[in-house]
Amino acid sequence: MIQSIKIKIDYHTHNNLSELNKLDLSKPVKLIIMDHNIIGSLKNLNESHLESLTSKNFVKAKKILLHQRQANINHNLLKQFGFQHYLTKPFLANELIELINKYLGVKA
């Protein structure tokens, strides 16, 4: 059974990021990003938010489903790391791919 964690992201607070530590990383993890204004929020993320979202624990798990409503983009780049990636806007997806690559140490 896939574990599910819901995180509402905004630039004021870390919200539920402490919940990340409670996950059993030997099992698949579904990360649900809940935000009505996700594009605005992602533009305002700071380094500590990014550390939490792409932490070493998650990278080790390599079973993250990044999920946002109405998924329909190409996510081959993340698939090679065992990620599945679903977001609504291509430019937003590319932005997130770049951030994850940064923390994985992948060179463009």
Chimera marker file (.cmm) of the C-alpha trace (Angstrom):
<marker_set name="trace">
<marker id="1" x="0.000" y="0.000" z="0.000" r="1" g="1" b="0" radius="0.5"/>
<marker id="2" x="1.326" y="3.422" z="-0.965" r="1" g="1" b="0" radius="0.5"/>
<marker id="3" x="1.721" y="5.869" z="1.888" r="1" g="1" b="0" radius="0.5"/>
<marker id="4" x="0.282" y="9.277" z="1.240" r="1" g="1" b="0" radius="0.5"/>
<marker id="5" x="1.421" y="12.574" z="2.660" r="1" g="1" b="0" radius="0.5"/>
<marker id="6" x="-0.328" y="15.854" z="1.974" r="1" g="1" b="0" radius="0.5"/>
<marker id="7" x="1.719" y="19.021" z="2.107" r="1" g="1" b="0" radius="0.5"/>
<marker id="8" x="0.337" y="22.458" z="1.600" r="1" g="1" b="0" radius="0.5"/>
<marker id="9" x="3.167" y="24.656" z="0.413" r="1" g="1" b="0" radius="0.5"/>
<marker id="10" x="3.328" y="28.373" z="0.915" r="1" g="1" b="0" radius="0.5"/>
<marker id="11" x="6.108" y="30.858" z="1.455" r="1" g="1" b="0" radius="0.5"/>
<marker id="12" x="5.075" y="31.778" z="5.013" r="1" g="1" b="0" radius="0.5"/>
<marker id="13" x="5.508" y="28.443" z="6.752" r="1" g="1" b="0" radius="0.5"/>
<marker id="14" x="6.799" y="24.904" z="6.519" r="1" g="1" b="0" radius="0.5"/>
<marker id="15" x="3.317" y="23.623" z="7.389" r="1" g="1" b="0" radius="0.5"/>
<marker id="16" x="3.366" y="19.810" z="7.445" r="1" g="1" b="0" radius="0.5"/>
<marker id="17" x="6.978" y="19.249" z="6.427" r="1" g="1" b="0" radius="0.5"/>
<marker id="18" x="7.748" y="17.677" z="9.816" r="1" g="1" b="0" radius="0.5"/>
<marker id="19" x="5.434" y="14.831" z="8.740" r="1" g="1" b="0" radius="0.5"/>
<marker id="20" x="8.093" y="13.748" z="6.237" r="1" g="1" b="0" radius="0.5"/>
<marker id="21" x="10.153" y="12.213" z="9.030" r="1" g="1" b="0" radius="0.5"/>
<marker id="22" x="7.319" y="9.841" z="9.974" r="1" g="1" b="0" radius="0.5"/>
<marker id="23" x="7.276" y="8.004" z="6.639" r="1" g="1" b="0" radius="0.5"/>
<marker id="24" x="8.471" y="4.427" z="6.246" r="1" g="1" b="0" radius="0.5"/>
<marker id="25" x="10.859" y="4.906" z="3.335" r="1" g="1" b="0" radius="0.5"/>
<marker id="26" x="11.056" y="1.195" z="2.593" r="1" g="1" b="0" radius="0.5"/>
<marker id="27" x="7.588" y="1.592" z="1.045" r="1" g="1" b="0" radius="0.5"/>
<marker id="28" x="6.449" y="3.780" z="-1.852" r="1" g="1" b="0" radius="0.5"/>
<marker id="29" x="5.560" y="7.343" z="-0.952" r="1" g="1" b="0" radius="0.5"/>
<marker id="30" x="2.954" y="9.497" z="-2.611" r="1" g="1" b="0" radius="0.5"/>
<marker id="31" x="3.595" y="13.177" z="-2.017" r="1" g="1" b="0" radius="0.5"/>
<marker id="32" x="0.469" y="15.222" z="-2.669" r="1" g="1" b="0" radius="0.5"/>
<marker id="33" x="1.134" y="18.898" z="-3.062" r="1" g="1" b="0" radius="0.5"/>
<marker id="34" x="-2.021" y="20.717" z="-2.048" r="1" g="1" b="0" radius="0.5"/>
<marker id="35" x="-2.163" y="24.330" z="-3.039" r="1" g="1" b="0" radius="0.5"/>
<marker id="36" x="-4.698" y="26.413" z="-4.923" r="1" g="1" b="0" radius="0.5"/>
<marker id="37" x="-1.933" y="28.785" z="-5.947" r="1" g="1" b="0" radius="0.5"/>
<marker id="38" x="0.874" y="26.300" z="-6.444" r="1" g="1" b="0" radius="0.5"/>
<marker id="39" x="2.636" y="28.276" z="-9.171" r="1" g="1" b="0" radius="0.5"/>
<marker id="40" x="2.874" y="31.377" z="-6.994" r="1" g="1" b="0" radius="0.5"/>
<marker id="41" x="3.977" y="29.295" z="-4.039" r="1" g="1" b="0" radius="0.5"/>
<marker id="42" x="6.716" y="27.472" z="-5.918" r="1" g="1" b="0" radius="0.5"/>
<marker id="43" x="8.135" y="30.767" z="-7.099" r="1" g="1" b="0" radius="0.5"/>
<marker id="44" x="8.396" y="31.825" z="-3.453" r="1" g="1" b="0" radius="0.5"/>
<marker id="45" x="9.926" y="28.636" z="-2.055" r="1" g="1" b="0" radius="0.5"/>
<marker id="46" x="13.076" y="29.153" z="-0.065" r="1" g="1" b="0" radius="0.5"/>
<marker id="47" x="16.069" y="26.844" z="0.283" r="1" g="1" b="0" radius="0.5"/>
<marker id="48" x="14.757" y="25.101" z="3.389" r="1" g="1" b="0" radius="0.5"/>
<marker id="49" x="11.484" y="24.230" z="1.669" r="1" g="1" b="0" radius="0.5"/>
<marker id="50" x="13.445" y="22.711" z="-1.196" r="1" g="1" b="0" radius="0.5"/>
<marker id="51" x="15.683" y="20.774" z="1.190" r="1" g="1" b="0" radius="0.5"/>
<marker id="52" x="12.583" y="19.258" z="2.751" r="1" g="1" b="0" radius="0.5"/>
<marker id="53" x="10.851" y="18.439" z="-0.523" r="1" g="1" b="0" radius="0.5"/>
<marker id="54" x="13.894" y="16.834" z="-2.136" r="1" g="1" b="0" radius="0.5"/>
<marker id="55" x="15.596" y="15.614" z="1.014" r="1" g="1" b="0" radius="0.5"/>
<marker id="56" x="18.088" y="12.758" z="1.028" r="1" g="1" b="0" radius="0.5"/>
<marker id="57" x="15.417" y="10.530" z="2.552" r="1" g="1" b="0" radius="0.5"/>
<marker id="58" x="13.112" y="11.067" z="-0.392" r="1" g="1" b="0" radius="0.5"/>
<marker id="59" x="15.938" y="10.661" z="-2.878" r="1" g="1" b="0" radius="0.5"/>
<marker id="60" x="16.797" y="7.323" z="-1.256" r="1" g="1" b="0" radius="0.5"/>
<marker id="61" x="13.184" y="6.198" z="-1.435" r="1" g="1" b="0" radius="0.5"/>
<marker id="62" x="12.999" y="6.969" z="-5.171" r="1" g="1" b="0" radius="0.5"/>
<marker id="63" x="9.317" y="6.103" z="-5.174" r="1" g="1" b="0" radius="0.5"/>
<marker id="64" x="7.791" y="9.537" z="-4.931" r="1" g="1" b="0" radius="0.5"/>
<marker id="65" x="4.691" y="10.425" z="-6.830" r="1" g="1" b="0" radius="0.5"/>
<marker id="66" x="4.535" y="14.172" z="-7.121" r="1" g="1" b="0" radius="0.5"/>
<marker id="67" x="0.872" y="14.682" z="-7.779" r="1" g="1" b="0" radius="0.5"/>
<marker id="68" x="-1.148" y="17.712" z="-8.779" r="1" g="1" b="0" radius="0.5"/>
<marker id="69" x="-4.633" y="17.845" z="-10.308" r="1" g="1" b="0" radius="0.5"/>
<marker id="70" x="-5.040" y="17.224" z="-14.084" r="1" g="1" b="0" radius="0.5"/>
<marker id="71" x="-1.755" y="15.522" z="-14.764" r="1" g="1" b="0" radius="0.5"/>
<marker id="72" x="-0.591" y="15.282" z="-18.361" r="1" g="1" b="0" radius="0.5"/>
<marker id="73" x="3.081" y="16.122" z="-18.931" r="1" g="1" b="0" radius="0.5"/>
<marker id="74" x="6.174" y="14.282" z="-20.096" r="1" g="1" b="0" radius="0.5"/>
<marker id="75" x="8.128" y="13.094" z="-17.055" r="1" g="1" b="0" radius="0.5"/>
<marker id="76" x="10.816" y="10.837" z="-18.578" r="1" g="1" b="0" radius="0.5"/>
<marker id="77" x="13.651" y="12.743" z="-16.941" r="1" g="1" b="0" radius="0.5"/>
<marker id="78" x="12.428" y="11.974" z="-13.437" r="1" g="1" b="0" radius="0.5"/>
<marker id="79" x="11.480" y="8.409" z="-14.371" r="1" g="1" b="0" radius="0.5"/>
<marker id="80" x="15.160" y="7.537" z="-14.752" r="1" g="1" b="0" radius="0.5"/>
<marker id="81" x="15.515" y="8.224" z="-11.015" r="1" g="1" b="0" radius="0.5"/>
<marker id="82" x="12.462" y="6.133" z="-10.170" r="1" g="1" b="0" radius="0.5"/>
<marker id="83" x="10.262" y="9.186" z="-9.732" r="1" g="1" b="0" radius="0.5"/>
<marker id="84" x="6.884" y="9.688" z="-11.317" r="1" g="1" b="0" radius="0.5"/>
<marker id="85" x="5.999" y="13.279" z="-11.815" r="1" g="1" b="0" radius="0.5"/>
<marker id="86" x="2.628" y="14.832" z="-12.565" r="1" g="1" b="0" radius="0.5"/>
<marker id="87" x="1.990" y="18.561" z="-12.718" r="1" g="1" b="0" radius="0.5"/>
<marker id="88" x="-0.360" y="20.762" z="-14.692" r="1" g="1" b="0" radius="0.5"/>
<marker id="89" x="1.916" y="23.322" z="-16.339" r="1" g="1" b="0" radius="0.5"/>
<marker id="90" x="4.952" y="22.318" z="-18.434" r="1" g="1" b="0" radius="0.5"/>
<marker id="91" x="7.042" y="25.302" z="-17.323" r="1" g="1" b="0" radius="0.5"/>
<marker id="92" x="6.259" y="24.525" z="-13.701" r="1" g="1" b="0" radius="0.5"/>
<marker id="93" x="7.220" y="20.892" z="-14.187" r="1" g="1" b="0" radius="0.5"/>
<marker id="94" x="10.502" y="21.944" z="-15.779" r="1" g="1" b="0" radius="0.5"/>
<marker id="95" x="11.174" y="24.257" z="-12.857" r="1" g="1" b="0" radius="0.5"/>
<marker id="96" x="10.612" y="21.417" z="-10.404" r="1" g="1" b="0" radius="0.5"/>
<marker id="97" x="12.771" y="19.020" z="-12.434" r="1" g="1" b="0" radius="0.5"/>
<marker id="98" x="15.613" y="21.530" z="-12.327" r="1" g="1" b="0" radius="0.5"/>
<marker id="99" x="15.289" y="21.877" z="-8.553" r="1" g="1" b="0" radius="0.5"/>
<marker id="100" x="15.252" y="18.129" z="-7.983" r="1" g="1" b="0" radius="0.5"/>
<marker id="101" x="18.214" y="17.692" z="-10.305" r="1" g="1" b="0" radius="0.5"/>
<marker id="102" x="20.076" y="20.339" z="-8.325" r="1" g="1" b="0" radius="0.5"/>
<marker id="103" x="19.644" y="18.343" z="-5.126" r="1" g="1" b="0" radius="0.5"/>
<marker id="104" x="20.445" y="15.054" z="-6.843" r="1" g="1" b="0" radius="0.5"/>
<marker id="105" x="23.616" y="16.628" z="-8.218" r="1" g="1" b="0" radius="0.5"/>
<marker id="106" x="22.641" y="16.033" z="-11.846" r="1" g="1" b="0" radius="0.5"/>
<marker id="107" x="24.385" y="18.182" z="-14.444" r="1" g="1" b="0" radius="0.5"/>
<marker id="108" x="22.367" y="19.558" z="-17.347" r="1" g="1" b="0" radius="0.5"/>
<link id1="1" id2="2" r="1" g="1" b="0" radius="0.2"/>
<link id1="2" id2="3" r="1" g="1" b="0" radius="0.2"/>
<link id1="3" id2="4" r="1" g="1" b="0" radius="0.2"/>
<link id1="4" id2="5" r="1" g="1" b="0" radius="0.2"/>
<link id1="5" id2="6" r="1" g="1" b="0" radius="0.2"/>
<link id1="6" id2="7" r="1" g="1" b="0" radius="0.2"/>
<link id1="7" id2="8" r="1" g="1" b="0" radius="0.2"/>
<link id1="8" id2="9" r="1" g="1" b="0" radius="0.2"/>
<link id1="9" id2="10" r="1" g="1" b="0" radius="0.2"/>
<link id1="10" id2="11" r="1" g="1" b="0" radius="0.2"/>
<link id1="11" id2="12" r="1" g="1" b="0" radius="0.2"/>
<link id1="12" id2="13" r="1" g="1" b="0" radius="0.2"/>
<link id1="13" id2="14" r="1" g="1" b="0" radius="0.2"/>
<link id1="14" id2="15" r="1" g="1" b="0" radius="0.2"/>
<link id1="15" id2="16" r="1" g="1" b="0" radius="0.2"/>
<link id1="16" id2="17" r="1" g="1" b="0" radius="0.2"/>
<link id1="17" id2="18" r="1" g="1" b="0" radius="0.2"/>
<link id1="18" id2="19" r="1" g="1" b="0" radius="0.2"/>
<link id1="19" id2="20" r="1" g="1" b="0" radius="0.2"/>
<link id1="20" id2="21" r="1" g="1" b="0" radius="0.2"/>
<link id1="21" id2="22" r="1" g="1" b="0" radius="0.2"/>
<link id1="22" id2="23" r="1" g="1" b="0" radius="0.2"/>
<link id1="23" id2="24" r="1" g="1" b="0" radius="0.2"/>
<link id1="24" id2="25" r="1" g="1" b="0" radius="0.2"/>
<link id1="25" id2="26" r="1" g="1" b="0" radius="0.2"/>
<link id1="26" id2="27" r="1" g="1" b="0" radius="0.2"/>
<link id1="27" id2="28" r="1" g="1" b="0" radius="0.2"/>
<link id1="28" id2="29" r="1" g="1" b="0" radius="0.2"/>
<link id1="29" id2="30" r="1" g="1" b="0" radius="0.2"/>
<link id1="30" id2="31" r="1" g="1" b="0" radius="0.2"/>
<link id1="31" id2="32" r="1" g="1" b="0" radius="0.2"/>
<link id1="32" id2="33" r="1" g="1" b="0" radius="0.2"/>
<link id1="33" id2="34" r="1" g="1" b="0" radius="0.2"/>
<link id1="34" id2="35" r="1" g="1" b="0" radius="0.2"/>
<link id1="35" id2="36" r="1" g="1" b="0" radius="0.2"/>
<link id1="36" id2="37" r="1" g="1" b="0" radius="0.2"/>
<link id1="37" id2="38" r="1" g="1" b="0" radius="0.2"/>
<link id1="38" id2="39" r="1" g="1" b="0" radius="0.2"/>
<link id1="39" id2="40" r="1" g="1" b="0" radius="0.2"/>
<link id1="40" id2="41" r="1" g="1" b="0" radius="0.2"/>
<link id1="41" id2="42" r="1" g="1" b="0" radius="0.2"/>
<link id1="42" id2="43" r="1" g="1" b="0" radius="0.2"/>
<link id1="43" id2="44" r="1" g="1" b="0" radius="0.2"/>
<link id1="44" id2="45" r="1" g="1" b="0" radius="0.2"/>
<link id1="45" id2="46" r="1" g="1" b="0" radius="0.2"/>
<link id1="46" id2="47" r="1" g="1" b="0" radius="0.2"/>
<link id1="47" id2="48" r="1" g="1" b="0" radius="0.2"/>
<link id1="48" id2="49" r="1" g="1" b="0" radius="0.2"/>
<link id1="49" id2="50" r="1" g="1" b="0" radius="0.2"/>
<link id1="50" id2="51" r="1" g="1" b="0" radius="0.2"/>
<link id1="51" id2="52" r="1" g="1" b="0" radius="0.2"/>
<link id1="52" id2="53" r="1" g="1" b="0" radius="0.2"/>
<link id1="53" id2="54" r="1" g="1" b="0" radius="0.2"/>
<link id1="54" id2="55" r="1" g="1" b="0" radius="0.2"/>
<link id1="55" id2="56" r="1" g="1" b="0" radius="0.2"/>
<link id1="56" id2="57" r="1" g="1" b="0" radius="0.2"/>
<link id1="57" id2="58" r="1" g="1" b="0" radius="0.2"/>
<link id1="58" id2="59" r="1" g="1" b="0" radius="0.2"/>
<link id1="59" id2="60" r="1" g="1" b="0" radius="0.2"/>
<link id1="60" id2="61" r="1" g="1" b="0" radius="0.2"/>
<link id1="61" id2="62" r="1" g="1" b="0" radius="0.2"/>
<link id1="62" id2="63" r="1" g="1" b="0" radius="0.2"/>
<link id1="63" id2="64" r="1" g="1" b="0" radius="0.2"/>
<link id1="64" id2="65" r="1" g="1" b="0" radius="0.2"/>
<link id1="65" id2="66" r="1" g="1" b="0" radius="0.2"/>
<link id1="66" id2="67" r="1" g="1" b="0" radius="0.2"/>
<link id1="67" id2="68" r="1" g="1" b="0" radius="0.2"/>
<link id1="68" id2="69" r="1" g="1" b="0" radius="0.2"/>
<link id1="69" id2="70" r="1" g="1" b="0" radius="0.2"/>
<link id1="70" id2="71" r="1" g="1" b="0" radius="0.2"/>
<link id1="71" id2="72" r="1" g="1" b="0" radius="0.2"/>
<link id1="72" id2="73" r="1" g="1" b="0" radius="0.2"/>
<link id1="73" id2="74" r="1" g="1" b="0" radius="0.2"/>
<link id1="74" id2="75" r="1" g="1" b="0" radius="0.2"/>
<link id1="75" id2="76" r="1" g="1" b="0" radius="0.2"/>
<link id1="76" id2="77" r="1" g="1" b="0" radius="0.2"/>
<link id1="77" id2="78" r="1" g="1" b="0" radius="0.2"/>
<link id1="78" id2="79" r="1" g="1" b="0" radius="0.2"/>
<link id1="79" id2="80" r="1" g="1" b="0" radius="0.2"/>
<link id1="80" id2="81" r="1" g="1" b="0" radius="0.2"/>
<link id1="81" id2="82" r="1" g="1" b="0" radius="0.2"/>
<link id1="82" id2="83" r="1" g="1" b="0" radius="0.2"/>
<link id1="83" id2="84" r="1" g="1" b="0" radius="0.2"/>
<link id1="84" id2="85" r="1" g="1" b="0" radius="0.2"/>
<link id1="85" id2="86" r="1" g="1" b="0" radius="0.2"/>
<link id1="86" id2="87" r="1" g="1" b="0" radius="0.2"/>
<link id1="87" id2="88" r="1" g="1" b="0" radius="0.2"/>
<link id1="88" id2="89" r="1" g="1" b="0" radius="0.2"/>
<link id1="89" id2="90" r="1" g="1" b="0" radius="0.2"/>
<link id1="90" id2="91" r="1" g="1" b="0" radius="0.2"/>
<link id1="91" id2="92" r="1" g="1" b="0" radius="0.2"/>
<link id1="92" id2="93" r="1" g="1" b="0" radius="0.2"/>
<link id1="93" id2="94" r="1" g="1" b="0" radius="0.2"/>
<link id1="94" id2="95" r="1" g="1" b="0" radius="0.2"/>
<link id1="95" id2="96" r="1" g="1" b="0" radius="0.2"/>
<link id1="96" id2="97" r="1" g="1" b="0" radius="0.2"/>
<link id1="97" id2="98" r="1" g="1" b="0" radius="0.2"/>
<link id1="98" id2="99" r="1" g="1" b="0" radius="0.2"/>
<link id1="99" id2="100" r="1" g="1" b="0" radius="0.2"/>
<link id1="100" id2="101" r="1" g="1" b="0" radius="0.2"/>
<link id1="101" id2="102" r="1" g="1" b="0" radius="0.2"/>
<link id1="102" id2="103" r="1" g="1" b="0" radius="0.2"/>
<link id1="103" id2="104" r="1" g="1" b="0" radius="0.2"/>
<link id1="104" id2="105" r="1" g="1" b="0" radius="0.2"/>
<link id1="105" id2="106" r="1" g="1" b="0" radius="0.2"/>
<link id1="106" id2="107" r="1" g="1" b="0" radius="0.2"/>
<link id1="107" id2="108" r="1" g="1" b="0" radius="0.2"/>
</marker_set>
